[in-house]
Amino acid sequence: MSDRITAGLVTFAAILPLCAVCVLGPAAVWSMLIWPIAWLGGFALAPAMLVSAGGAALVYLLLRWRRRRREPQ
């Protein structure tokens, strides 16, 4: 592998979580907090991912619901 490709992949791996937090906001933070809790709670890899994604989806839906309620009619 050339150094250019390796440097690009390492940079991508370092920047990706930051971009996810910026784009997804609280849902990404919630997902990152639930993942270790699910993993340490004894879930296998796939169920821990599902629990994490489900928590992020619930937070996203809650934020959408709150935003819709606050908009003037």
C-alpha positions as CSV (number, residue, x, y, z in Angstrom):
1,M,0.0,0.0,0.0
2,S,1.3,3.4,-0.8
3,D,1.7,6.1,1.9
4,R,-0.9,8.3,0.2
5,I,-3.7,5.7,0.5
6,T,-2.7,4.8,4.0
7,A,-2.7,8.5,5.1
8,G,-6.1,9.0,3.5
9,L,-7.6,6.0,5.2
10,V,-6.2,7.0,8.6
11,T,-7.4,10.5,8.2
12,F,-10.9,9.2,7.2
13,A,-11.0,7.0,10.2
14,A,-10.1,9.9,12.5
15,I,-12.5,12.4,11.0
16,L,-15.5,10.2,10.5
17,P,-16.7,10.2,14.1
18,L,-16.4,14.0,14.3
19,C,-18.5,14.4,11.1
20,A,-21.1,12.0,12.4
21,V,-21.5,14.0,15.6
22,C,-21.8,17.2,13.6
23,V,-24.3,15.9,11.1
24,L,-26.4,13.7,13.4
25,G,-26.0,15.7,16.6
26,P,-27.6,14.3,19.7
27,A,-28.6,11.0,18.1
28,A,-24.9,10.2,17.3
29,V,-23.9,11.1,20.9
30,W,-26.6,8.9,22.3
31,S,-25.6,6.0,20.1
32,M,-21.9,6.4,21.2
33,L,-23.0,6.4,24.8
34,I,-25.3,3.3,24.6
35,W,-22.8,1.2,22.6
36,P,-20.3,0.6,25.5
37,I,-23.2,0.1,27.9
38,A,-24.8,-2.6,25.7
39,W,-21.4,-4.2,25.0
40,L,-20.5,-4.3,28.7
41,G,-24.0,-5.5,29.6
42,G,-23.3,-8.8,27.9
43,F,-24.9,-8.3,24.5
44,A,-23.1,-9.8,21.6
45,L,-21.8,-7.6,18.7
46,A,-25.0,-7.6,16.6
47,P,-27.5,-7.0,19.4
48,A,-25.3,-4.3,20.9
49,M,-25.3,-2.5,17.5
50,L,-29.1,-2.9,17.3
51,V,-29.6,-1.5,20.8
52,S,-27.3,1.4,19.9
53,A,-29.0,2.2,16.6
54,G,-32.4,1.9,18.3
55,G,-31.5,4.4,21.0
56,A,-30.2,6.8,18.4
57,A,-33.4,6.4,16.4
58,L,-35.5,7.1,19.5
59,V,-33.6,10.3,20.3
60,Y,-33.8,11.4,16.7
61,L,-37.6,10.9,16.7
62,L,-38.0,12.6,20.0
63,L,-36.1,15.7,18.7
64,R,-38.1,15.8,15.5
65,W,-41.4,15.6,17.6
66,R,-40.2,18.4,19.9
67,R,-39.2,20.6,16.9
68,R,-42.5,20.0,15.2
69,R,-44.4,20.9,18.4
70,R,-42.5,24.2,18.7
71,E,-43.1,25.4,15.2
72,P,-45.8,28.0,14.8
73,Q,-49.0,26.7,13.2
